[in-house]
């Protein structure tokens, strides 16, 4: 009976000019906004200076052909340290934004967490990106070797 139903579905798809395909995990859609790099172990001595804190960052990239408003989106780690995009923040198509751990003046390409302590663990951690509804958009994990990872 299963084969007969599949045959009918395939015939219907052919009549409608389409194809019958089943999505596999390898075909899963790329997130609209993607975590593309995490620099979790800033260069030099971890002395909590603002320049050292800001050398720790997460890079987000817009993979869509249109801009996306990240208003109220969040970036967090396993320990639930949370960065929240507050006011309207549009990320242009193909553009990237860096979220630095320390303090600074926000621009269209660089945002600042404002933390006086490191966020990302050098011994392994995960960065989670969620939209304004709290839906998981992307994540990136790493282990205890190296200083950065591409996601």
Secondary structure, 3 states (H helix, E strand, C coil): CHHHHHHHHHHHHHHCCCCCCCCCHHHCCCCCEEEEEEECCCCCCCCCCHHHHHCCEEEEEECCCCCEECCCCEEECCCCCEEECCCCCEECCCCEEEEECCCCCCCCCEEECCCCCCCCCCCCEEEEEECCCCCEEEEEEECCCCCEEEC
